[in-house]
C-alpha cells in the first residue's frame, strides 16, 4: 500500500505546536508515595491472547481516550504526551496514514503482541496478573479466530507482570514493565515501557476497550523513537517528492538532503513539543514516581483489542 503524505509546515503549524505544548505542560506534582509491591496470584488459569488491533492516537480526542494515570498522581490526572504529539503530527500532515500502516503490519503477522492473563475467573478475581510478550513474525496472515499458533520472540525480556483485579469483566492494573513493538511513520521500533498501566474489558473470548500506557525514558526516546522518526521522514522524502521540499526546509538545517537525529533534536519546532512530562525515576534511577522533581520520561498510551491464541508461555 502506497501512502500519500502531504506535509503542511507553516506559521500556523508552529502556533499549533506552541499551543499543544502549553496545553500538556502540567504544574509540578506533590511528592507521591513509593509504589508498593503487588502480590502475585497464587492460583489461576493462564489465558492466552494476541493483539488483533492496536490503535494509535491520531486525534486529540483519541489521545485523551487512551490516556492513563501513569505516575499515580493524587489528582488522577491522565497522561499521554506521545499520543498528543502523534495527534498533532497527523493534524499537521493531512492524509498521513499512521493507523492503516499499523493495521497492515498486524493483519499480515509482521507485528505480533501476545498476552497471558492469569486468573481464577476471567470475569471476577481480586488478584490477576497480565503479562505482555513480543511474538515472532508469522509465515502467513493470522485469522484471529482462535486457531492461530504463535511463538514467543526469544529476545523478549523478562517483563514484570501487570498485577491488578477483575471486577465484572473489567481489568485494571499496574504498574509493571513491558517491551512493545510499534510503528512510527512506517518504521518498526521496540520500546521499553516503565510504570505500565493497563485497563480492558476481558472474558475468555478476548478483550475489548483496552488501554495500554506507560513511560518512555528520555534515553529510550532519544535512542529509539527519534531515530525511527528520522528514518520515517527520510523514507517519505525518498518516496514522495511532492513533500520532500517542505520537509527539508523544516528539518534539514545543513541542506544536505537528509534529516539526521541531531537535526531533529535541535529543531526549534520539535524542541518546543518533545520535552518529557513525567517524573517516574528517583535520583538512583529506580522506578519511584514523583520523588526528585526531575521530568525523566514521556507518557504514552494506545488502545487495543485481543482474541484467543495458542502459544507456549512461561508457566504453562
Secondary structure, 3 states (H helix, E strand, C coil): CCCCCCCCCCHHHHHHHHHHHHHHCCCCCCCCCCCCCCCCCCCCEEEEEEEEEEECCCCHHHHHHCCECCCCCCCCCCECHHHHHHHHHHHHCCCCCHHHHHHHHHHCCCCCEEEEEEECCCCCEEEEEEEEEEECCCCCCCCCCCCCECCECCCCCCCCCEEEEEECCEEEEECCCEEEEEEECCEEEEEEEEEEEEEEEEECCEEEEEEEEEEEEHHHHHHHHHHHHHHHHHHHHHHCHHHHHHHHHHHCCCCCCCCCHHHHHHCHHHHHHCCCCECCECCCCCECCCCCCCCCEEEEEEEEEEEECECCCCCC
